[in-house]
Amino acid sequence: MNGDEEKILDTYRSFLLLSEISGDEQLSQRELAKRLGIALGLVNSYLKNLVSKGFVRVSNFPKNRYAYLLTPKGFAEKSRLAYQHLSYFSGLYTVARQDYLKLFHALSAEGVKGVAFCGIDEVAEIAYLSLKETGMELELAMDVDPAGRRFFDRPVLSPALGLLSGNHRIVITSLKRGDALCVELLHMGVDPARIYRTVGGGLSAGSETLATVAGKEG
């Protein structure tokens, strides 16, 4: 990601955290990390930043549990970020729709009839629309925490289970967790040439993509 994309992702995560905290549930950091699909340590870092800015306050409950509550200033910030990201996601839809369409047309030209998705979120829905436009099939939907979820008419499987079903071409369909998902698949022994993703408005596939990701991890 370039600097602008990192900044957008950073503010988007802050918005998601503020949105989760604004609800009625008392969520732990672990529960927040699970809902947002990011590391526990990253949630802790974001929360400390939000508290320091006066957007969130912390209340101590019995049994060493903490509740994170939005301040009036935090509610105002959530509204500001929501407005800011409306225009961003409008642009994201247009760019992602075209990028996935190019990818699926290229795969179709190679004789590929279907693909597996890895990373099921709002970007996956955009990718699915592009996939159906090319006449290709969604063979499999995977994510690291499926927990009984469904994606359109298919159950969402864990990568460990999904990979047992065959040597699918795997398309990364999450923007915010793309790097982590690539690394997870690599650690499970997936051939880099079978993994595809859209990156920064362009297309990237196979070992070229994952060499970059591996460099970040190292």
N, CA and C atoms as a LAMMPS dump frame, in Angstrom:
ITEM: TIMESTEP
0
ITEM: NUMBER OF ATOMS
654
ITEM: BOX BOUNDS ff ff ff
-5.0000000000000000e+02 5.0000000000000000e+02
-5.0000000000000000e+02 5.0000000000000000e+02
-5.0000000000000000e+02 5.0000000000000000e+02
ITEM: ATOMS id mol type element x y z
1 1 1 N 0.828 -1.199 0
2 1 2 C 0 0 0
3 1 3 C 0.861 1.247 0
4 2 1 N 0.399 2.294 -0.691
5 2 2 C 1.111 3.552 -0.615
6 2 3 C 0.626 4.333 0.605
7 3 1 N 1.233 5.525 0.815
8 3 2 C 0.916 6.3 2.003
9 3 3 C -0.546 6.704 2.094
10 4 1 N -1.135 7.103 0.964
11 4 2 C -2.546 7.517 0.964
12 4 3 C -3.459 6.348 1.33
13 5 1 N -3.175 5.154 0.783
14 5 2 C -4.003 3.988 1.078
15 5 3 C -3.888 3.595 2.542
16 6 1 N -2.667 3.698 3.093
17 6 2 C -2.457 3.395 4.509
18 6 3 C -3.264 4.35 5.382
19 7 1 N -3.271 5.618 5.015
20 7 2 C -4.012 6.619 5.79
21 7 3 C -5.508 6.347 5.732
22 8 1 N -6.003 5.995 4.557
23 8 2 C -7.424 5.687 4.405
24 8 3 C -7.793 4.469 5.247
25 9 1 N -6.956 3.426 5.185
26 9 2 C -7.223 2.222 5.958
27 9 3 C -7.169 2.512 7.453
28 10 1 N -6.233 3.37 7.862
29 10 2 C -6.099 3.733 9.263
30 10 3 C -7.362 4.434 9.773
31 11 1 N -7.853 5.414 9.023
32 11 2 C -9.054 6.129 9.457
33 11 3 C -10.292 5.233 9.361
34 12 1 N -10.297 4.316 8.403
35 12 2 C -11.428 3.388 8.279
36 12 3 C -11.503 2.467 9.497
37 13 1 N -10.358 1.966 9.946
38 13 2 C -10.346 1.117 11.141
39 13 3 C -10.81 1.891 12.371
40 14 1 N -10.395 3.154 12.455
41 14 2 C -10.85 3.995 13.565
42 14 3 C -12.366 4.154 13.514
43 15 1 N -12.893 4.354 12.31
44 15 2 C -14.342 4.481 12.141
45 15 3 C -15.06 3.195 12.553
46 16 1 N -14.526 2.042 12.133
47 16 2 C -15.149 0.771 12.498
48 16 3 C -15.135 0.559 14.011
49 17 1 N -14.024 0.902 14.65
50 17 2 C -13.935 0.77 16.104
51 17 3 C -14.95 1.666 16.8
52 18 1 N -15.022 2.909 16.368
53 18 2 C -15.985 3.833 16.955
54 18 3 C -17.421 3.343 16.746
55 19 1 N -17.692 2.749 15.587
56 19 2 C -19.03 2.228 15.299
57 19 3 C -19.374 1.058 16.209
58 20 1 N -18.415 0.147 16.408
59 20 2 C -18.649 -0.996 17.286
60 20 3 C -18.86 -0.543 18.737
61 21 1 N -18.056 0.409 19.171
62 21 2 C -18.131 0.882 20.554
63 21 3 C -19.423 1.652 20.804
64 22 1 N -19.977 2.258 19.757
65 22 2 C -21.182 3.076 19.928
66 22 3 C -22.43 2.237 20.182
67 23 1 N -22.348 0.922 20
68 23 2 C -23.502 0.055 20.24
69 23 3 C -23.752 -0.184 21.718
70 24 1 N -24.745 -1.001 21.995
71 24 2 C -25.137 -1.266 23.379
72 24 3 C -24.278 -2.34 24.044
73 25 1 N -23.591 -3.16 23.236
74 25 2 C -22.796 -4.254 23.804
75 25 3 C -21.519 -3.746 24.467
76 26 1 N -21.114 -4.433 25.53
77 26 2 C -19.835 -4.16 26.168
78 26 3 C -18.812 -5.147 25.586
79 27 1 N -17.972 -4.654 24.688
80 27 2 C -17.076 -5.531 23.936
81 27 3 C -15.649 -5.444 24.475
82 28 1 N -15.021 -6.6 24.636
83 28 2 C -13.627 -6.639 25.038
84 28 3 C -12.746 -6.344 23.828
85 29 1 N -11.465 -6.086 24.073
86 29 2 C -10.539 -5.875 22.964
87 29 3 C -10.477 -7.108 22.069
88 30 1 N -10.533 -8.282 22.674
89 30 2 C -10.49 -9.519 21.888
90 30 3 C -11.715 -9.631 20.985
91 31 1 N -12.873 -9.267 21.516
92 31 2 C -14.101 -9.321 20.712
93 31 3 C -14.068 -8.284 19.596
94 32 1 N -13.519 -7.111 19.89
95 32 2 C -13.391 -6.081 18.86
96 32 3 C -12.445 -6.536 17.749
97 33 1 N -11.34 -7.171 18.131
98 33 2 C -10.382 -7.664 17.14
99 33 3 C -11.028 -8.701 16.234
100 34 1 N -11.848 -9.566 16.817
101 34 2 C -12.518 -10.612 16.043
102 34 3 C -13.497 -10.004 15.05
103 35 1 N -14.261 -9.017 15.484
104 35 2 C -15.254 -8.389 14.606
105 35 3 C -14.615 -7.614 13.462
106 36 1 N -13.47 -6.979 13.744
107 36 2 C -12.816 -6.164 12.722
108 36 3 C -11.833 -6.959 11.872
109 37 1 N -11.49 -8.169 12.314
110 37 2 C -10.564 -8.993 11.554
111 37 3 C -9.14 -8.476 11.581
112 38 1 N -8.743 -7.841 12.703
113 38 2 C -7.376 -7.356 12.831
114 38 3 C -6.769 -7.878 14.124
115 39 1 N -5.457 -7.752 14.266
116 39 2 C -4.748 -8.305 15.417
117 39 3 C -5.145 -7.604 16.713
118 40 1 N -5.113 -8.36 17.804
119 40 2 C -5.458 -7.825 19.114
120 40 3 C -4.562 -6.643 19.487
121 41 1 N -3.258 -6.765 19.218
122 41 2 C -2.339 -5.686 19.53
123 41 3 C -2.656 -4.407 18.779
124 42 1 N -3.157 -4.558 17.536
125 42 2 C -3.519 -3.395 16.728
126 42 3 C -4.746 -2.705 17.311
127 43 1 N -5.713 -3.494 17.776
128 43 2 C -6.899 -2.926 18.424
129 43 3 C -6.488 -2.135 19.655
130 44 1 N -5.589 -2.702 20.448
131 44 2 C -5.099 -2.019 21.647
132 44 3 C -4.465 -0.678 21.292
133 45 1 N -3.672 -0.659 20.219
134 45 2 C -3.01 0.565 19.781
135 45 3 C -4.024 1.62 19.34
136 46 1 N -5.033 1.197 18.553
137 46 2 C -6.063 2.13 18.101
138 46 3 C -6.864 2.678 19.275
139 47 1 N -7.206 1.82 20.224
140 47 2 C -7.993 2.264 21.375
141 47 3 C -7.226 3.286 22.211
142 48 1 N -5.943 3.044 22.422
143 48 2 C -5.124 3.999 23.172
144 48 3 C -5.117 5.363 22.479
145 49 1 N -5.019 5.34 21.158
146 49 2 C -5.022 6.582 20.383
147 49 3 C -6.365 7.304 20.495
148 50 1 N -7.467 6.532 20.42
149 50 2 C -8.805 7.123 20.51
150 50 3 C -9.073 7.679 21.9
151 51 1 N -8.578 6.986 22.919
152 51 2 C -8.726 7.474 24.298
153 51 3 C -7.931 8.762 24.492
154 52 1 N -6.701 8.788 23.963
155 52 2 C -5.85 9.969 24.128
156 52 3 C -6.443 11.203 23.456
157 53 1 N -7.238 10.98 22.397
158 53 2 C -7.863 12.095 21.681
159 53 3 C -9.202 12.503 22.292
160 54 1 N -9.642 11.759 23.301
161 54 2 C -10.902 12.094 23.963
162 54 3 C -12.136 11.564 23.269
163 55 1 N -11.957 10.628 22.319
164 55 2 C -13.095 10.063 21.6
165 55 3 C -13.73 8.882 22.354
166 56 1 N -12.939 8.228 23.173
167 56 2 C -13.384 7.035 23.897
168 56 3 C -12.946 7.149 25.354
169 57 1 N -13.801 6.696 26.267
170 57 2 C -13.399 6.591 27.669
171 57 3 C -13.538 5.144 28.119
172 58 1 N -12.788 4.789 29.136
173 58 2 C -12.745 3.414 29.614
174 58 3 C -13.373 3.338 31
175 59 1 N -14.302 2.391 31.171
176 59 2 C -14.91 2.148 32.478
177 59 3 C -14.497 0.773 32.967
178 60 1 N -14.198 0.686 34.238
179 60 2 C -13.774 -0.576 34.845
180 60 3 C -14.978 -1.28 35.453
181 61 1 N -15.179 -2.54 35.08
182 61 2 C -16.269 -3.342 35.611
183 61 3 C -15.685 -4.456 36.478
184 62 1 N -16.532 -5.12 37.267
185 62 2 C -16.017 -6.227 38.097
186 62 3 C -15.326 -7.299 37.254
187 63 1 N -14.521 -8.121 37.935
188 63 2 C -13.791 -9.22 37.308
189 63 3 C -12.809 -8.741 36.241
190 64 1 N -12.244 -7.547 36.48
191 64 2 C -11.189 -7.021 35.599
192 64 3 C -11.622 -6.838 34.145
193 65 1 N -12.921 -6.586 33.932
194 65 2 C -13.403 -6.313 32.581
195 65 3 C -13.503 -4.808 32.375
196 66 1 N -13.298 -4.413 31.137
197 66 2 C -13.359 -2.995 30.818
198 66 3 C -14.421 -2.768 29.746
199 67 1 N -15.089 -1.636 29.845
200 67 2 C -16.055 -1.243 28.817
201 67 3 C -15.534 0.018 28.142
202 68 1 N -15.628 0.052 26.833
203 68 2 C -15.178 1.202 26.064
204 68 3 C -16.414 1.969 25.599
205 69 1 N -16.486 3.232 25.964
206 69 2 C -17.673 4.045 25.715
207 69 3 C -17.309 5.278 24.897
208 70 1 N -18.164 5.62 23.949
209 70 2 C -17.942 6.812 23.143
210 70 3 C -18.296 8.064 23.939
211 71 1 N -17.454 9.061 23.866
212 71 2 C -17.743 10.369 24.45
213 71 3 C -18.547 11.185 23.434
214 72 1 N -19.145 12.298 23.847
215 72 2 C -19.818 13.167 22.855
216 72 3 C -18.876 13.56 21.71
217 73 1 N -17.623 13.799 22.049
218 73 2 C -16.627 14.12 21.027
219 73 3 C -16.409 12.923 20.091
220 74 1 N -16.491 11.709 20.654
221 74 2 C -16.334 10.495 19.862
222 74 3 C -17.48 10.29 18.882
223 75 1 N -18.709 10.602 19.323
224 75 2 C -19.864 10.491 18.422
225 75 3 C -19.726 11.462 17.251
226 76 1 N -19.237 12.655 17.542
227 76 2 C -19.035 13.644 16.478
228 76 3 C -17.962 13.168 15.499
229 77 1 N -16.895 12.555 16.024
230 77 2 C -15.829 12.042 15.162
231 77 3 C -16.332 10.894 14.298
232 78 1 N -17.16 10.037 14.863
233 78 2 C -17.717 8.916 14.085
234 78 3 C -18.548 9.442 12.912
235 79 1 N -19.342 10.467 13.158
236 79 2 C -20.151 11.057 12.089
237 79 3 C -19.268 11.68 11.016
238 80 1 N -18.197 12.343 11.452
239 80 2 C -17.273 12.969 10.491
240 80 3 C -16.612 11.913 9.611
241 81 1 N -16.154 10.823 10.219
242 81 2 C -15.487 9.766 9.458
243 81 3 C -16.462 9.054 8.527
244 82 1 N -17.716 8.89 8.975
245 82 2 C -18.721 8.249 8.121
246 82 3 C -18.927 9.06 6.844
247 83 1 N -19.034 10.368 6.989
248 83 2 C -19.203 11.234 5.826
249 83 3 C -17.979 11.172 4.919
250 84 1 N -16.792 11.165 5.538
251 84 2 C -15.538 11.126 4.775
252 84 3 C -15.428 9.853 3.952
253 85 1 N -15.86 8.738 4.532
254 85 2 C -15.679 7.467 3.852
255 85 3 C -16.78 7.139 2.845
256 86 1 N -17.868 7.896 2.854
257 86 2 C -18.893 7.696 1.822
258 86 3 C -18.293 7.908 0.434
259 87 1 N -17.554 9.002 0.278
260 87 2 C -16.964 9.292 -1.029
261 87 3 C -15.874 8.291 -1.361
262 88 1 N -15.122 7.862 -0.324
263 88 2 C -14.059 6.879 -0.563
264 88 3 C -14.63 5.565 -1.075
265 89 1 N -15.7 5.074 -0.433
266 89 2 C -16.243 3.775 -0.832
267 89 3 C -16.964 3.829 -2.167
268 90 1 N -17.452 4.996 -2.524
269 90 2 C -18.021 5.147 -3.863
270 90 3 C -16.936 4.942 -4.913
271 91 1 N -15.752 5.532 -4.656
272 91 2 C -14.621 5.347 -5.564
273 91 3 C -14.085 3.931 -5.522
274 92 1 N -14.041 3.348 -4.307
275 92 2 C -13.563 1.974 -4.157
276 92 3 C -14.415 1.013 -4.972
277 93 1 N -15.728 1.201 -4.937
278 93 2 C -16.621 0.314 -5.674
279 93 3 C -16.286 0.338 -7.16
280 94 1 N -16.124 1.527 -7.704
281 94 2 C -15.85 1.662 -9.137
282 94 3 C -14.522 1.018 -9.514
283 95 1 N -13.469 1.312 -8.742
284 95 2 C -12.134 0.782 -9.047
285 95 3 C -12.087 -0.731 -8.853
286 96 1 N -12.602 -1.208 -7.724
287 96 2 C -12.557 -2.644 -7.434
288 96 3 C -13.39 -3.43 -8.444
289 97 1 N -14.519 -2.899 -8.821
290 97 2 C -15.391 -3.576 -9.796
291 97 3 C -14.635 -3.803 -11.101
292 98 1 N -13.949 -2.768 -11.573
293 98 2 C -13.217 -2.877 -12.836
294 98 3 C -11.98 -3.766 -12.704
295 99 1 N -11.271 -3.65 -11.579
296 99 2 C -10.066 -4.47 -11.389
297 99 3 C -10.403 -5.957 -11.343
298 100 1 N -11.443 -6.308 -10.6
299 100 2 C -11.827 -7.721 -10.537
300 100 3 C -12.36 -8.207 -11.872
301 101 1 N -13.042 -7.333 -12.587
302 101 2 C -13.549 -7.711 -13.904
303 101 3 C -12.384 -8.036 -14.845
304 102 1 N -11.333 -7.22 -14.822
305 102 2 C -10.147 -7.486 -15.644
306 102 3 C -9.503 -8.818 -15.252
307 103 1 N -9.394 -9.057 -13.95
308 103 2 C -8.779 -10.291 -13.479
309 103 3 C -9.566 -11.514 -13.934
310 104 1 N -10.876 -11.47 -13.769
311 104 2 C -11.689 -12.631 -14.121
312 104 3 C -11.747 -12.851 -15.629
313 105 1 N -11.73 -11.776 -16.402
314 105 2 C -11.668 -11.929 -17.861
315 105 3 C -10.345 -12.585 -18.26
316 106 1 N -9.253 -12.187 -17.614
317 106 2 C -7.944 -12.769 -17.919
318 106 3 C -7.907 -14.254 -17.572
319 107 1 N -8.466 -14.617 -16.432
320 107 2 C -8.504 -16.021 -16.036
321 107 3 C -9.406 -16.829 -16.967
322 108 1 N -10.524 -16.244 -17.353
323 108 2 C -11.441 -16.923 -18.263
324 108 3 C -10.767 -17.194 -19.611
325 109 1 N -9.962 -16.236 -20.067
326 109 2 C -9.244 -16.401 -21.334
327 109 3 C -8.236 -17.542 -21.26
328 110 1 N -7.784 -17.866 -20.035
329 110 2 C -6.862 -18.992 -19.838
330 110 3 C -7.611 -20.318 -19.708
331 111 1 N -8.931 -20.253 -19.758
332 111 2 C -9.725 -21.473 -19.66
333 111 3 C -10.182 -21.809 -18.256
334 112 1 N -9.956 -20.891 -17.311
335 112 2 C -10.388 -21.119 -15.927
336 112 3 C -11.903 -20.936 -15.846
337 113 1 N -12.595 -21.91 -15.251
338 113 2 C -14.051 -21.878 -15.178
339 113 3 C -14.581 -21.333 -13.861
340 114 1 N -13.773 -21.424 -12.798
341 114 2 C -14.232 -20.97 -11.502
342 114 3 C -13.068 -20.666 -10.579
343 115 1 N -13.34 -19.926 -9.499
344 115 2 C -12.307 -19.53 -8.541
345 115 3 C -12.841 -19.666 -7.125
346 116 1 N -11.914 -19.596 -6.174
347 116 2 C -12.274 -19.532 -4.762
348 116 3 C -11.984 -18.122 -4.263
349 117 1 N -12.834 -17.619 -3.39
350 117 2 C -12.607 -16.329 -2.75
351 117 3 C -12.008 -16.571 -1.368
352 118 1 N -11.084 -15.715 -0.967
353 118 2 C -10.534 -15.767 0.39
354 118 3 C -10.579 -14.357 0.98
355 119 1 N -11.368 -14.214 2.06
356 119 2 C -11.579 -12.908 2.675
357 119 3 C -12.962 -12.41 2.322
358 120 1 N -13.924 -12.634 3.226
359 120 2 C -15.314 -12.335 2.9
360 120 3 C -15.759 -11.082 3.644
361 121 1 N -15.781 -9.964 2.903
362 121 2 C -16.285 -8.709 3.455
363 121 3 C -16.942 -7.918 2.326
364 122 1 N -17.061 -6.591 2.5
365 122 2 C -17.774 -5.803 1.495
366 122 3 C -17.094 -5.843 0.138
367 123 1 N -15.778 -5.988 0.095
368 123 2 C -15.068 -6.063 -1.186
369 123 3 C -15.375 -7.38 -1.897
370 124 1 N -15.578 -8.439 -1.127
371 124 2 C -15.928 -9.733 -1.718
372 124 3 C -17.25 -9.65 -2.472
373 125 1 N -18.167 -8.855 -1.964
374 125 2 C -19.445 -8.689 -2.653
375 125 3 C -19.257 -7.991 -3.999
376 126 1 N -18.356 -7.009 -4.029
377 126 2 C -18.046 -6.33 -5.296
378 126 3 C -17.408 -7.315 -6.278
379 127 1 N -16.471 -8.132 -5.765
380 127 2 C -15.802 -9.116 -6.617
381 127 3 C -16.798 -10.118 -7.174
382 128 1 N -17.777 -10.494 -6.362
383 128 2 C -18.769 -11.482 -6.81
384 128 3 C -19.591 -10.953 -7.987
385 129 1 N -19.937 -9.672 -7.942
386 129 2 C -20.679 -9.078 -9.055
387 129 3 C -19.867 -9.143 -10.347
388 130 1 N -18.569 -8.868 -10.254
389 130 2 C -17.701 -8.931 -11.428
390 130 3 C -17.553 -10.364 -11.921
391 131 1 N -17.458 -11.3 -10.984
392 131 2 C -17.331 -12.718 -11.344
393 131 3 C -18.541 -13.188 -12.142
394 132 1 N -19.738 -12.851 -11.674
395 132 2 C -20.961 -13.289 -12.358
396 132 3 C -21.068 -12.669 -13.747
397 133 1 N -20.514 -11.479 -13.896
398 133 2 C -20.577 -10.816 -15.202
399 133 3 C -19.751 -11.554 -16.25
400 134 1 N -18.708 -12.247 -15.815
401 134 2 C -17.857 -12.984 -16.752
402 134 3 C -18.368 -14.404 -16.999
403 135 1 N -19.381 -14.82 -16.265
404 135 2 C -19.919 -16.165 -16.442
405 135 3 C -19.141 -17.241 -15.698
406 136 1 N -18.153 -16.846 -14.895
407 136 2 C -17.39 -17.816 -14.117
408 136 3 C -18.146 -18.195 -12.85
409 137 1 N -17.713 -19.293 -12.214
410 137 2 C -18.39 -19.795 -11.022
411 137 3 C -17.565 -19.531 -9.765
412 138 1 N -18.265 -19.262 -8.683
413 138 2 C -17.612 -19.218 -7.374
414 138 3 C -17.626 -20.635 -6.812
415 139 1 N -16.459 -21.236 -6.739
416 139 2 C -16.359 -22.623 -6.294
417 139 3 C -16.298 -22.75 -4.777
418 140 1 N -15.818 -21.705 -4.126
419 140 2 C -15.531 -21.815 -2.7
420 140 3 C -15.412 -20.423 -2.097
421 141 1 N -15.906 -20.256 -0.86
422 141 2 C -15.735 -19.011 -0.118
423 141 3 C -15.023 -19.338 1.183
424 142 1 N -13.884 -18.656 1.442
425 142 2 C -13.082 -18.973 2.629
426 142 3 C -12.79 -17.709 3.439
427 143 1 N -12.664 -17.897 4.748
428 143 2 C -12.185 -16.837 5.627
429 143 3 C -11.629 -17.488 6.883
430 144 1 N -10.794 -16.751 7.595
431 144 2 C -10.099 -17.343 8.739
432 144 3 C -11.021 -17.595 9.919
433 145 1 N -12.159 -16.928 9.974
434 145 2 C -13.094 -17.133 11.084
435 145 3 C -14.511 -17.273 10.527
436 146 1 N -14.819 -18.419 9.92
437 146 2 C -16.11 -18.557 9.238
438 146 3 C -17.299 -18.561 10.194
439 147 1 N -17.207 -19.274 11.321
440 147 2 C -18.225 -19.269 12.384
441 147 3 C -19.661 -19.323 11.862
442 148 1 N -19.926 -20.269 10.953
443 148 2 C -21.283 -20.475 10.464
444 148 3 C -21.776 -19.437 9.471
445 149 1 N -20.887 -18.579 8.969
446 149 2 C -21.301 -17.539 8.027
447 149 3 C -21.616 -18.136 6.66
448 150 1 N -22.398 -17.395 5.89
449 150 2 C -22.695 -17.77 4.507
450 150 3 C -22.395 -16.566 3.614
451 151 1 N -21.979 -16.882 2.384
452 151 2 C -21.717 -15.842 1.392
453 151 3 C -22.591 -16.162 0.196
454 152 1 N -23.649 -15.382 -0.001
455 152 2 C -24.691 -15.679 -0.967
456 152 3 C -25.216 -17.091 -0.691
457 153 1 N -25.072 -18.022 -1.622
458 153 2 C -25.662 -19.349 -1.391
459 153 3 C -24.649 -20.361 -0.869
460 154 1 N -23.472 -19.894 -0.473
461 154 2 C -22.421 -20.847 -0.075
462 154 3 C -22 -20.654 1.372
463 155 1 N -21.674 -21.766 2.063
464 155 2 C -21.114 -21.632 3.407
465 155 3 C -19.69 -21.095 3.312
466 156 1 N -19.29 -20.299 4.284
467 156 2 C -17.91 -19.815 4.341
468 156 3 C -17.095 -20.831 5.138
469 157 1 N -16.012 -21.33 4.515
470 157 2 C -15.171 -22.353 5.144
471 157 3 C -13.849 -21.748 5.595
472 158 1 N -13.21 -22.373 6.548
473 158 2 C -11.858 -21.971 6.919
474 158 3 C -10.919 -22.376 5.788
475 159 1 N -9.791 -21.67 5.604
476 159 2 C -8.839 -22.082 4.565
477 159 3 C -8.385 -23.528 4.736
478 160 1 N -8.167 -23.954 5.981
479 160 2 C -7.702 -25.325 6.222
480 160 3 C -8.678 -26.343 5.664
481 161 1 N -9.969 -26.078 5.819
482 161 2 C -10.985 -26.994 5.304
483 161 3 C -11.192 -26.805 3.807
484 162 1 N -11.233 -25.557 3.374
485 162 2 C -11.486 -25.277 1.961
486 162 3 C -10.413 -25.816 1.039
487 163 1 N -9.162 -25.764 1.475
488 163 2 C -8.059 -26.22 0.629
489 163 3 C -8.07 -27.719 0.409
490 164 1 N -8.789 -28.44 1.246
491 164 2 C -8.891 -29.887 1.073
492 164 3 C -9.746 -30.266 -0.131
493 165 1 N -10.542 -29.315 -0.625
494 165 2 C -11.491 -29.634 -1.695
495 165 3 C -10.884 -29.58 -3.092
496 166 1 N -9.623 -29.151 -3.214
497 166 2 C -9 -29.139 -4.537
498 166 3 C -8.038 -27.978 -4.72
499 167 1 N -7.386 -27.962 -5.878
500 167 2 C -6.393 -26.925 -6.194
501 167 3 C -7.051 -25.754 -6.92
502 168 1 N -7.814 -24.978 -6.187
503 168 2 C -8.527 -23.847 -6.772
504 168 3 C -7.591 -22.68 -7.059
505 169 1 N -7.958 -21.854 -8.045
506 169 2 C -7.349 -20.535 -8.172
507 169 3 C -7.993 -19.679 -7.071
508 170 1 N -7.18 -19.063 -6.229
509 170 2 C -7.688 -18.348 -5.063
510 170 3 C -7.545 -16.844 -5.279
511 171 1 N -8.645 -16.132 -5.151
512 171 2 C -8.652 -14.682 -5.312
513 171 3 C -8.845 -14.038 -3.942
514 172 1 N -7.922 -13.159 -3.569
515 172 2 C -8.042 -12.428 -2.308
516 172 3 C -9.118 -11.359 -2.481
517 173 1 N -10.146 -11.411 -1.652
518 173 2 C -11.289 -10.51 -1.827
519 173 3 C -11.549 -9.675 -0.579
520 174 1 N -10.483 -9.291 0.105
521 174 2 C -10.582 -8.353 1.221
522 174 3 C -9.495 -7.31 1.049
523 175 1 N -9.87 -6.049 1.137
524 175 2 C -8.884 -4.975 1.018
525 175 3 C -8.085 -4.833 2.305
526 176 1 N -8.793 -4.782 3.436
527 176 2 C -8.114 -4.47 4.699
528 176 3 C -7.293 -5.632 5.247
529 177 1 N -7.591 -6.881 4.807
530 177 2 C -6.856 -8.035 5.339
531 177 3 C -6.09 -8.794 4.265
532 178 1 N -5.884 -8.152 3.128
533 178 2 C -5.263 -8.829 1.994
534 178 3 C -3.901 -9.416 2.28
535 179 1 N -3.005 -8.621 2.863
536 179 2 C -1.651 -9.102 3.146
537 179 3 C -1.674 -10.271 4.127
538 180 1 N -2.462 -10.145 5.2
539 180 2 C -2.528 -11.195 6.219
540 180 3 C -3.07 -12.493 5.637
541 181 1 N -4.057 -12.401 4.758
542 181 2 C -4.63 -13.599 4.143
543 181 3 C -3.631 -14.272 3.21
544 182 1 N -2.88 -13.476 2.457
545 182 2 C -1.843 -14.042 1.583
546 182 3 C -0.817 -14.812 2.403
547 183 1 N -0.379 -14.21 3.492
548 183 2 C 0.617 -14.853 4.347
549 183 3 C 0.057 -16.144 4.942
550 184 1 N -1.19 -16.116 5.367
551 184 2 C -1.836 -17.309 5.932
552 184 3 C -1.848 -18.449 4.917
553 185 1 N -2.214 -18.136 3.675
554 185 2 C -2.251 -19.164 2.637
555 185 3 C -0.854 -19.703 2.336
556 186 1 N 0.127 -18.822 2.316
557 186 2 C 1.507 -19.258 2.087
558 186 3 C 1.979 -20.196 3.191
559 187 1 N 1.668 -19.849 4.418
560 187 2 C 2.07 -20.684 5.546
561 187 3 C 1.418 -22.069 5.489
562 188 1 N 0.289 -22.143 4.816
563 188 2 C -0.409 -23.423 4.681
564 188 3 C 0.085 -24.209 3.473
565 189 1 N 1.068 -23.665 2.763
566 189 2 C 1.679 -24.389 1.656
567 189 3 C 1.035 -24.192 0.309
568 190 1 N 0.188 -23.17 0.156
569 190 2 C -0.45 -22.916 -1.135
570 190 3 C 0.583 -22.385 -2.131
571 191 1 N 0.57 -22.901 -3.333
572 191 2 C 1.464 -22.444 -4.4
573 191 3 C 1.164 -20.97 -4.697
574 192 1 N 2.162 -20.083 -4.6
575 192 2 C 1.925 -18.652 -4.861
576 192 3 C 1.283 -18.379 -6.212
577 193 1 N 1.549 -19.216 -7.205
578 193 2 C 0.99 -19.008 -8.546
579 193 3 C -0.522 -19.193 -8.572
580 194 1 N -1.089 -19.771 -7.503
581 194 2 C -2.538 -19.981 -7.448
582 194 3 C -3.271 -18.841 -6.763
583 195 1 N -2.541 -17.846 -6.258
584 195 2 C -3.154 -16.77 -5.486
585 195 3 C -3.147 -15.473 -6.293
586 196 1 N -4.294 -14.813 -6.355
587 196 2 C -4.464 -13.591 -7.13
588 196 3 C -5.101 -12.511 -6.257
589 197 1 N -4.717 -11.269 -6.534
590 197 2 C -5.353 -10.149 -5.839
591 197 3 C -5.25 -8.898 -6.693
592 198 1 N -6.063 -7.91 -6.39
593 198 2 C -5.946 -6.602 -7.025
594 198 3 C -5.229 -5.698 -6.044
595 199 1 N -4.258 -4.943 -6.529
596 199 2 C -3.426 -4.121 -5.649
597 199 3 C -3.307 -2.721 -6.208
598 200 1 N -3.758 -1.742 -5.444
599 200 2 C -3.534 -0.333 -5.797
600 200 3 C -4.028 0.052 -7.178
601 201 1 N -5.199 -0.491 -7.562
602 201 2 C -5.759 -0.118 -8.837
603 201 3 C -5.219 -0.945 -9.998
604 202 1 N -4.309 -1.891 -9.711
605 202 2 C -3.789 -2.762 -10.754
606 202 3 C -3.993 -4.208 -10.366
607 203 1 N -3.456 -5.107 -11.164
608 203 2 C -3.6 -6.525 -10.901
609 203 3 C -2.258 -7.115 -10.547
610 204 1 N -2.274 -8.081 -9.633
611 204 2 C -1.049 -8.752 -9.26
612 204 3 C -1.388 -10.195 -8.939
613 205 1 N -0.502 -11.097 -9.31
614 205 2 C -0.812 -12.504 -9.096
615 205 3 C 0.452 -13.291 -8.857
616 206 1 N 0.279 -14.426 -8.225
617 206 2 C 1.36 -15.379 -8.073
618 206 3 C 2.522 -14.882 -7.248
619 207 1 N 3.726 -15.352 -7.575
620 207 2 C 4.908 -15.106 -6.759
621 207 3 C 5.269 -13.625 -6.687
622 208 1 N 4.921 -12.838 -7.711
623 208 2 C 5.22 -11.401 -7.691
624 208 3 C 4.494 -10.721 -6.532
625 209 1 N 3.214 -11.046 -6.363
626 209 2 C 2.43 -10.495 -5.271
627 209 3 C 3.007 -10.891 -3.931
628 210 1 N 3.274 -12.169 -3.771
629 210 2 C 3.601 -12.701 -2.463
630 210 3 C 5.037 -12.457 -2.072
631 211 1 N 5.897 -12.164 -3.027
632 211 2 C 7.256 -11.76 -2.674
633 211 3 C 7.21 -10.441 -1.924
634 212 1 N 6.313 -9.533 -2.356
635 212 2 C 6.138 -8.266 -1.678
636 212 3 C 5.603 -8.474 -0.277
637 213 1 N 4.61 -9.32 -0.16
638 213 2 C 4.005 -9.608 1.155
639 213 3 C 5.016 -10.249 2.084
640 214 1 N 5.759 -11.212 1.579
641 214 2 C 6.758 -11.894 2.401
642 214 3 C 7.817 -10.921 2.881
643 215 1 N 8.154 -9.946 2.032
644 215 2 C 9.123 -8.937 2.434
645 215 3 C 8.622 -8.107 3.588
646 216 1 N 7.329 -7.802 3.611
647 216 2 C 6.744 -7.043 4.708
648 216 3 C 6.788 -7.836 5.993
649 217 1 N 6.518 -9.142 5.877
650 217 2 C 6.496 -9.993 7.073
651 217 3 C 7.89 -10.18 7.64
652 218 1 N 8.887 -10.248 6.748
653 218 2 C 10.259 -10.459 7.191
654 218 3 C 10.819 -9.213 7.83
